[in-house]
């Protein structure tokens, strides 16, 4: 449900940042950070709604004039105007010609340079770019502007000993291994034409066209489409209407798109489908032999007993990962329930946008090409808020426990990852040239260290789940 690693990396950087916030890049002049002149500024902070703040900054006339005169002198040295020699154009003429552009350039630089410094003075950690409004730009008086932005909350983690998280234990039975083997032989099956009516688990080759109130819609038709009956890969009711039909049959039926269908313009709509069934194919399960072992990359497996032992080993590995994942999810939920605080809307919107892009990418779509109703951003806001809240909470917990990744921790982690590859040494050499991947590894290590701390500081109760129940979820 939650993905901590990617988010916390960004938030830790943002929380440690002393610049003007994400999306606001200060002008990098040679004097940035100390202005190169008298730092005569005053600022006033006003709390608006929730995490929104208004910072009003006033810059002295002297600072404005210093910048203005420097720029004017630079222009004067190279200006060429009719009737004047180079470098001898009077200041009043230069001001008439270039005054406005110099003025607004100075204003921009004063804001770019003063804003991050005043953030630091006020000890603010912005979560959004500022909305700038110039309050006064009269150069004979102090320049004044206001910046409205959101800040990250100050999170003080609460760890309640009265609330328990669930430590998941998954039990495995011989029948689960049998079902797994059956599933594998069916997934790697061969299909053969059947001269009979379609049954459950048969594959049919069809042409279909769907219409809503007599009109087509995006993705409403396909030819020579292969569909396994019972796979639930189509909307509810579609596959049921194929049962009992034979090669050469043409027919129509009506069904409804689900109310929660991801394309809002189709959700809940009654749709009529027109079908031509070309062929019914029956399943011939894969044989448990060397060909299947090679397909599944099972080195060293020679017979059915070895095959079963390898399947059992892989299932136990998956169970171990699932136990950790479900326990972690329960731990996260427990933390969220015990820690209620406001989160920046800008950060939530940004996270929701990332989640939408990820969903679109999984469907081979891009935000630029996708319709607005395909995974609308508002559908992600609830989970986005949870993720941001959890990221902020974890960032605070990392500081609370003073957790850091030691070089030995990273080396051990890389060794474990390298053991998954045939050429471990080649992998270790390659990974050292991948700084982004190494950063991700450090985040994984930090999370694991934090989970260990939390598990020792919080109460837990065991929740037992049968593997079959988990597989059917």
VEXDREN-2710 file (C-alpha; in Angstrom, 1 decimal):
% VEXDREN-2710
k/r/px/py/pz
1/UNK/0.0/0.0/0.0
2/UNK/2.8/2.4/0.9
3/UNK/6.1/2.9/-0.8
4/UNK/8.4/4.7/1.7
5/UNK/11.7/4.7/0.0
6/UNK/11.3/7.0/-3.0
7/UNK/9.3/9.6/-1.1
8/UNK/11.6/9.8/2.0
9/UNK/14.6/10.3/-0.2
10/UNK/13.1/13.5/-1.6
11/UNK/11.7/14.7/1.7
12/UNK/14.9/14.2/3.6
13/UNK/16.6/16.4/1.0
14/UNK/13.9/18.9/1.1
15/UNK/13.8/19.1/4.9
16/UNK/17.6/19.7/5.0
17/UNK/17.4/22.3/2.2
18/UNK/17.9/25.9/2.9
19/UNK/17.0/27.2/-0.5
20/UNK/13.8/28.7/-1.6
21/UNK/12.0/25.4/-1.9
22/UNK/11.4/23.0/-4.7
23/UNK/10.7/24.7/-8.0
24/UNK/12.3/28.0/-6.9
25/UNK/15.9/28.3/-8.0
26/UNK/17.7/31.4/-6.7
27/UNK/19.7/33.5/-9.1
28/UNK/23.3/32.4/-8.8
29/UNK/25.1/35.7/-9.0
30/UNK/28.8/35.9/-7.8
31/UNK/27.5/37.6/-4.6
32/UNK/24.8/35.1/-3.8
33/UNK/24.7/34.2/-0.1
34/UNK/26.2/37.5/1.1
35/UNK/24.8/40.0/-1.5
36/UNK/28.0/41.8/-1.9
37/UNK/26.4/44.8/-0.2
38/UNK/24.8/45.8/3.1
39/UNK/22.4/43.1/4.1
40/UNK/19.8/45.7/5.2
41/UNK/16.6/43.6/5.2
42/UNK/13.7/43.1/7.5
43/UNK/11.1/40.4/7.3
44/UNK/7.8/39.6/8.9
45/UNK/6.1/36.2/9.1
46/UNK/2.4/35.6/9.1
47/UNK/0.6/32.3/9.6
48/UNK/-2.2/31.7/7.2
49/UNK/-4.4/28.7/6.9
50/UNK/-2.9/25.3/8.1
51/UNK/0.7/25.1/6.8
52/UNK/0.5/28.2/4.6
53/UNK/2.7/31.1/5.5
54/UNK/3.2/34.7/4.3
55/UNK/6.7/36.1/4.5
56/UNK/6.9/39.9/3.9
57/UNK/10.4/41.1/3.1
58/UNK/11.7/44.7/3.0
59/UNK/15.0/45.6/1.3
60/UNK/16.7/48.9/2.0
61/UNK/17.0/51.8/-0.5
62/UNK/20.8/51.5/-0.1
63/UNK/20.8/47.9/-1.3
64/UNK/18.5/48.8/-4.3
65/UNK/20.7/51.7/-5.3
66/UNK/23.9/49.7/-4.9
67/UNK/22.7/47.1/-7.4
68/UNK/21.1/49.7/-9.7
69/UNK/24.2/51.9/-9.9
70/UNK/26.4/48.9/-10.5
71/UNK/24.3/47.8/-13.5
72/UNK/24.1/51.4/-14.8
73/UNK/27.9/51.8/-14.6
74/UNK/28.3/48.5/-16.6
75/UNK/25.9/49.7/-19.3
76/UNK/27.6/53.1/-19.4
77/UNK/31.0/51.6/-20.1
78/UNK/29.8/49.9/-23.3
79/UNK/26.7/51.9/-24.4
80/UNK/26.8/53.4/-27.9
81/UNK/24.1/56.1/-28.6
82/UNK/23.9/58.6/-31.4
83/UNK/25.5/61.9/-30.5
84/UNK/27.7/60.5/-27.7
85/UNK/31.1/58.8/-27.5
86/UNK/31.3/55.3/-26.1
87/UNK/31.5/55.5/-22.3
88/UNK/30.3/59.1/-22.2
89/UNK/26.6/58.8/-22.3
90/UNK/25.0/60.9/-19.5
91/UNK/23.3/58.9/-16.7
92/UNK/20.0/60.6/-17.2
93/UNK/20.0/59.6/-20.9
94/UNK/20.9/56.0/-19.9
95/UNK/18.1/55.9/-17.3
96/UNK/15.6/57.2/-19.8
97/UNK/16.6/54.4/-22.3
98/UNK/17.4/51.5/-19.9
99/UNK/15.9/52.5/-16.6
100/UNK/12.8/50.3/-16.6
101/UNK/14.7/47.2/-17.6
102/UNK/17.4/47.8/-15.0
103/UNK/14.8/48.4/-12.4
104/UNK/13.0/45.1/-13.0
105/UNK/16.2/43.2/-13.2
106/UNK/17.3/44.6/-9.8
107/UNK/13.9/43.8/-8.3
108/UNK/14.2/40.2/-9.6
109/UNK/17.7/39.8/-8.2
110/UNK/16.8/41.3/-4.8
111/UNK/13.9/38.8/-4.5
112/UNK/16.0/35.9/-5.7
113/UNK/18.7/36.6/-3.3
114/UNK/16.8/37.8/-0.2
115/UNK/14.1/35.2/-0.2
116/UNK/16.3/32.1/0.7
117/UNK/18.3/34.2/3.2
118/UNK/15.1/35.3/5.0
119/UNK/13.8/31.7/5.0
120/UNK/17.0/30.7/6.8
121/UNK/16.7/33.6/9.2
122/UNK/13.1/32.6/10.1
123/UNK/14.1/28.9/10.2
124/UNK/11.5/28.0/7.6
125/UNK/11.4/24.8/5.5
126/UNK/9.2/25.5/2.5
127/UNK/7.2/22.7/0.9
128/UNK/6.2/24.6/-2.2
129/UNK/7.5/27.4/-4.5
130/UNK/6.5/30.9/-3.4
131/UNK/3.7/33.0/-4.9
132/UNK/5.5/36.4/-5.1
133/UNK/3.6/39.7/-4.8
134/UNK/5.5/43.0/-5.0
135/UNK/4.0/45.3/-2.3
136/UNK/6.2/48.3/-3.1
137/UNK/8.7/49.0/-5.9
138/UNK/9.2/52.7/-5.4
139/UNK/13.1/53.0/-5.4
140/UNK/13.0/56.0/-3.2
141/UNK/11.5/53.8/-0.4
142/UNK/12.4/50.3/0.8
143/UNK/11.5/47.6/-1.7
144/UNK/8.8/45.3/-0.2
145/UNK/7.4/42.0/-1.4
146/UNK/5.4/39.1/0.0
147/UNK/5.9/35.4/-0.6
148/UNK/3.1/32.9/0.1
149/UNK/4.1/29.3/0.4
150/UNK/3.5/26.1/2.4
151/UNK/5.9/24.7/5.0
152/UNK/6.7/21.2/6.1
153/UNK/5.2/20.5/9.5
154/UNK/7.3/19.9/12.6
155/UNK/6.7/16.3/13.3
156/UNK/7.2/14.9/16.8
157/UNK/6.6/11.1/16.5
158/UNK/4.4/9.5/19.1
159/UNK/5.0/5.8/19.8
160/UNK/2.1/4.3/21.8
161/UNK/2.7/1.2/23.8
162/UNK/-1.1/0.8/24.0
163/UNK/-1.6/0.1/20.3
164/UNK/-0.4/-3.1/18.7
165/UNK/0.6/-3.8/15.2
166/UNK/0.0/-7.2/13.5
167/UNK/3.0/-9.5/13.0
168/UNK/2.0/-11.7/10.1
169/UNK/2.8/-15.4/10.0
170/UNK/1.8/-17.3/6.8
171/UNK/1.3/-21.1/7.0
172/UNK/2.0/-23.4/4.0
173/UNK/0.5/-26.8/3.4
174/UNK/1.3/-29.6/0.9
175/UNK/-2.0/-28.8/-1.0
176/UNK/-0.6/-25.2/-1.6
177/UNK/2.4/-26.7/-3.3
178/UNK/0.1/-28.9/-5.4
179/UNK/-1.9/-25.9/-6.5
180/UNK/1.2/-23.9/-7.3
181/UNK/2.5/-26.8/-9.6
182/UNK/-1.0/-27.0/-11.3
183/UNK/-0.9/-23.2/-11.8
184/UNK/2.6/-23.4/-13.4
185/UNK/1.6/-26.3/-15.8
186/UNK/-1.5/-24.4/-16.8
187/UNK/0.4/-21.1/-17.4
188/UNK/3.0/-22.9/-19.6
189/UNK/0.3/-25.0/-21.4
190/UNK/-0.2/-25.6/-25.1
191/UNK/-3.6/-24.9/-26.8
192/UNK/-5.3/-27.3/-29.3
193/UNK/-8.4/-26.8/-31.3
194/UNK/-11.5/-28.4/-29.8
195/UNK/-14.6/-29.4/-31.8
196/UNK/-17.1/-28.7/-29.0
197/UNK/-18.8/-25.9/-27.1
198/UNK/-16.6/-23.6/-24.9
199/UNK/-16.0/-24.5/-21.3
200/UNK/-14.4/-23.0/-18.3
201/UNK/-10.6/-22.7/-18.8
202/UNK/-10.9/-23.0/-22.6
203/UNK/-9.3/-20.3/-24.8
204/UNK/-11.5/-18.8/-27.4
205/UNK/-10.5/-16.7/-30.5
206/UNK/-13.1/-14.0/-31.1
207/UNK/-13.9/-10.8/-32.8
208/UNK/-15.8/-8.4/-30.6
209/UNK/-17.3/-4.9/-30.8
210/UNK/-18.9/-3.0/-28.0
211/UNK/-21.5/-0.2/-28.2
212/UNK/-23.0/2.1/-25.6
213/UNK/-26.4/3.5/-26.8
214/UNK/-25.5/2.4/-30.3
215/UNK/-22.2/4.3/-30.3
216/UNK/-18.6/2.9/-30.2
217/UNK/-16.0/4.0/-27.7
218/UNK/-12.2/3.9/-27.3
219/UNK/-11.0/0.3/-27.2
220/UNK/-14.4/-1.1/-28.0
221/UNK/-13.4/-3.7/-30.6
222/UNK/-10.7/-6.2/-31.5
223/UNK/-10.2/-9.0/-34.1
224/UNK/-8.8/-12.5/-33.5
225/UNK/-8.7/-11.7/-29.8
226/UNK/-7.5/-14.6/-27.6
227/UNK/-9.3/-15.0/-24.2
228/UNK/-9.2/-17.7/-21.6
229/UNK/-12.6/-18.1/-20.1
230/UNK/-12.4/-17.7/-16.3
231/UNK/-9.3/-15.5/-16.4
232/UNK/-11.4/-12.5/-15.4
233/UNK/-9.4/-10.3/-17.8
234/UNK/-12.6/-8.8/-19.2
235/UNK/-15.4/-6.8/-17.4
236/UNK/-17.8/-8.9/-15.3
237/UNK/-20.3/-10.9/-17.3
238/UNK/-18.4/-10.9/-20.5
239/UNK/-16.7/-14.3/-20.2
240/UNK/-19.8/-15.9/-18.8
241/UNK/-21.6/-15.3/-22.1
242/UNK/-19.0/-17.2/-24.0
243/UNK/-19.7/-20.5/-22.2
244/UNK/-21.5/-23.0/-24.3
245/UNK/-20.8/-21.2/-27.6
246/UNK/-19.1/-23.0/-30.5
247/UNK/-16.8/-22.2/-33.4
248/UNK/-18.7/-20.1/-36.0
249/UNK/-21.3/-18.7/-33.6
250/UNK/-22.2/-15.0/-33.8
251/UNK/-24.2/-13.5/-31.0
252/UNK/-24.8/-10.4/-28.8
253/UNK/-25.3/-9.7/-25.1
254/UNK/-25.5/-6.8/-22.7
255/UNK/-23.5/-6.2/-19.6
256/UNK/-22.3/-3.3/-17.5
257/UNK/-18.9/-1.7/-16.8
258/UNK/-18.1/-1.7/-13.1
259/UNK/-19.1/1.4/-11.1
260/UNK/-15.5/1.9/-10.1
261/UNK/-14.1/1.4/-13.6
262/UNK/-10.9/3.3/-14.1
263/UNK/-12.3/5.2/-17.2
264/UNK/-14.9/7.4/-15.7
265/UNK/-16.8/8.0/-18.9
266/UNK/-17.5/4.2/-19.1
267/UNK/-18.1/3.5/-15.4
268/UNK/-21.5/1.9/-14.7
269/UNK/-22.6/2.1/-18.4
270/UNK/-24.7/-0.6/-20.0
271/UNK/-22.8/-2.0/-23.0
272/UNK/-23.9/-4.3/-25.8
273/UNK/-21.2/-6.6/-27.2
274/UNK/-21.4/-8.2/-30.7
275/UNK/-19.3/-11.4/-30.8
276/UNK/-18.1/-13.7/-33.6
277/UNK/-16.4/-16.9/-32.2
278/UNK/-13.8/-18.3/-34.6
279/UNK/-12.3/-21.1/-32.6
280/UNK/-12.5/-23.0/-29.3
281/UNK/-9.2/-24.2/-27.9
282/UNK/-8.6/-26.6/-25.0
283/UNK/-5.7/-26.6/-22.6
284/UNK/-2.9/-29.2/-22.7
285/UNK/-0.9/-28.6/-19.5
286/UNK/2.8/-28.4/-19.7
287/UNK/4.7/-31.6/-18.9
288/UNK/7.0/-31.7/-15.9
289/UNK/10.2/-32.3/-17.8
290/UNK/13.6/-30.7/-18.6
291/UNK/12.0/-28.3/-21.1
292/UNK/9.9/-26.8/-18.3
293/UNK/12.8/-26.8/-15.9
294/UNK/14.9/-24.8/-18.4
295/UNK/12.0/-22.4/-19.0
296/UNK/11.7/-21.7/-15.3
297/UNK/15.5/-21.3/-15.0
298/UNK/15.7/-24.3/-12.5
299/UNK/19.4/-25.2/-12.7
300/UNK/20.2/-28.6/-11.3
301/UNK/16.6/-29.9/-11.3
302/UNK/16.5/-33.3/-12.9
303/UNK/13.1/-34.9/-12.0
304/UNK/9.7/-34.2/-10.6
305/UNK/10.9/-34.6/-7.0
306/UNK/13.5/-32.0/-7.5
307/UNK/11.0/-29.8/-9.3
308/UNK/8.6/-30.0/-6.3
309/UNK/11.5/-29.2/-3.9
310/UNK/12.5/-26.1/-5.9
311/UNK/8.9/-24.9/-6.0
312/UNK/8.6/-25.3/-2.2
313/UNK/11.9/-23.4/-1.8
314/UNK/10.6/-20.5/-4.0
315/UNK/7.3/-20.4/-2.2
316/UNK/9.0/-20.2/1.2
317/UNK/11.1/-17.3/-0.1
318/UNK/7.9/-15.5/-1.3
319/UNK/6.2/-16.2/2.0
320/UNK/9.1/-14.6/3.9
321/UNK/8.8/-11.5/1.8
322/UNK/5.0/-11.4/2.2
323/UNK/5.3/-11.8/5.9
324/UNK/7.7/-8.8/6.1
325/UNK/5.6/-6.7/3.7
326/UNK/2.3/-7.3/5.6
327/UNK/3.9/-6.8/9.0
328/UNK/5.4/-3.6/7.7
329/UNK/2.1/-2.4/6.3
330/UNK/0.4/-3.0/9.7
331/UNK/3.3/-1.2/11.4
332/UNK/2.8/1.8/9.1
333/UNK/-0.9/1.9/9.7
334/UNK/-0.4/1.8/13.4
335/UNK/2.1/4.8/13.2
336/UNK/-0.4/6.8/11.0
337/UNK/-3.2/6.2/13.5
338/UNK/-1.1/7.5/16.4
339/UNK/0.3/10.5/14.6
340/UNK/-2.1/13.0/13.2
341/UNK/-0.7/16.2/11.6
342/UNK/-1.3/18.5/8.7
343/UNK/0.6/17.8/5.4
344/UNK/1.4/20.3/2.7
345/UNK/-1.2/20.3/-0.1
346/UNK/1.5/21.0/-2.7
347/UNK/3.5/17.9/-1.7
348/UNK/0.3/15.8/-1.7
349/UNK/-0.6/17.0/-5.2
350/UNK/2.9/16.3/-6.4
351/UNK/2.8/12.8/-5.0
352/UNK/-0.7/12.2/-6.5
353/UNK/0.7/13.3/-9.9
354/UNK/3.6/10.9/-9.6
355/UNK/1.2/8.0/-8.7
356/UNK/-1.0/8.8/-11.7
357/UNK/2.0/8.9/-14.1
358/UNK/3.2/5.6/-12.7
359/UNK/-0.3/4.0/-13.3
360/UNK/-0.4/5.4/-16.8
361/UNK/3.1/4.2/-17.6
362/UNK/2.1/0.7/-16.5
363/UNK/-0.6/0.9/-19.2
364/UNK/1.8/2.2/-21.8
365/UNK/0.3/5.7/-21.7
366/UNK/1.8/9.1/-21.0
367/UNK/0.2/12.1/-19.2
368/UNK/0.4/14.1/-22.5
369/UNK/-1.5/11.5/-24.5
370/UNK/-3.9/10.1/-21.9
371/UNK/-7.5/11.3/-21.6
372/UNK/-8.2/13.3/-18.5
373/UNK/-10.7/10.7/-17.2
374/UNK/-8.1/7.9/-17.4
375/UNK/-6.9/7.6/-13.8
376/UNK/-7.9/11.2/-12.7
377/UNK/-5.5/12.7/-10.2
378/UNK/-8.2/13.1/-7.5
379/UNK/-8.5/9.3/-7.3
380/UNK/-4.9/9.2/-5.9
381/UNK/-5.2/12.0/-3.4
382/UNK/-6.1/9.9/-0.4
383/UNK/-3.2/7.4/-0.8
384/UNK/-0.9/10.3/-1.8
385/UNK/-1.7/12.0/1.5
386/UNK/-1.0/8.8/3.4
387/UNK/2.3/8.4/1.7
388/UNK/3.4/12.0/2.3
389/UNK/2.4/11.7/6.0
390/UNK/4.3/8.4/6.3
391/UNK/7.4/9.9/4.6
392/UNK/7.4/12.9/6.9
393/UNK/6.9/10.6/9.9
394/UNK/9.7/8.3/8.9
395/UNK/12.0/11.3/8.3
396/UNK/11.3/12.4/11.8
397/UNK/11.9/8.9/13.2
398/UNK/15.3/8.6/11.4
399/UNK/16.4/11.8/13.2
400/UNK/14.9/10.6/16.5
401/UNK/16.8/7.4/16.5
402/UNK/19.9/9.1/14.9
403/UNK/20.1/6.3/12.2
404/UNK/22.8/6.4/9.6
405/UNK/24.0/4.0/7.0
406/UNK/27.5/2.8/7.7
407/UNK/29.9/1.7/4.9
408/UNK/29.8/-1.8/6.3
409/UNK/26.0/-1.9/6.1
410/UNK/26.2/-0.9/2.4
411/UNK/28.9/-3.5/1.7
412/UNK/26.9/-6.3/3.3
413/UNK/23.7/-5.3/1.4
414/UNK/25.6/-5.2/-1.9
415/UNK/27.1/-8.7/-1.2
416/UNK/23.5/-10.0/-0.6
417/UNK/22.3/-8.4/-3.9
418/UNK/25.3/-9.7/-5.8
419/UNK/24.7/-13.3/-4.6
420/UNK/21.5/-13.3/-6.7
421/UNK/23.6/-13.0/-9.9
422/UNK/25.7/-15.6/-11.7
423/UNK/28.7/-13.2/-11.9
424/UNK/28.7/-11.6/-8.5
425/UNK/32.0/-9.8/-8.9
426/UNK/30.8/-8.2/-12.2
427/UNK/27.7/-7.0/-10.5
428/UNK/29.6/-5.5/-7.6
429/UNK/31.9/-3.6/-10.0
430/UNK/28.9/-2.3/-12.0
431/UNK/26.9/-1.2/-8.9
432/UNK/29.7/1.1/-7.7
433/UNK/29.2/3.1/-10.9
434/UNK/25.5/3.6/-10.2
435/UNK/25.1/6.4/-7.6
436/UNK/21.3/6.5/-7.9
437/UNK/21.0/2.8/-7.3
438/UNK/23.4/3.1/-4.3
439/UNK/21.2/5.8/-2.9
440/UNK/18.2/3.5/-3.2
441/UNK/20.1/0.8/-1.4
442/UNK/20.9/3.2/1.4
443/UNK/17.2/4.1/1.7
444/UNK/16.4/0.3/1.9
445/UNK/19.0/-0.1/4.6
446/UNK/17.7/2.9/6.6
447/UNK/14.1/1.6/6.4
448/UNK/15.3/-1.9/7.6
449/UNK/17.2/-0.3/10.5
450/UNK/14.1/1.8/11.4
451/UNK/11.8/-1.2/11.3
452/UNK/14.0/-3.0/13.7
453/UNK/13.9/-0.1/16.1
454/UNK/10.1/0.2/15.8
455/UNK/9.5/-3.5/16.3
456/UNK/11.4/-3.3/19.6
457/UNK/9.6/-0.2/20.8
458/UNK/6.0/-1.1/19.8
459/UNK/3.7/-4.0/20.9
460/UNK/2.7/-6.6/18.4
461/UNK/0.3/-9.5/18.1
462/UNK/0.6/-12.4/15.8
463/UNK/-1.8/-12.7/12.9
464/UNK/-1.8/-16.1/11.2
465/UNK/-2.8/-16.3/7.5
466/UNK/-3.1/-19.5/5.4
467/UNK/-1.2/-19.3/2.1
468/UNK/-4.3/-20.2/0.3
469/UNK/-6.2/-17.3/1.8
470/UNK/-3.4/-14.9/0.8
471/UNK/-3.3/-16.3/-2.8
472/UNK/-7.1/-15.7/-3.2
473/UNK/-7.0/-12.1/-2.1
END
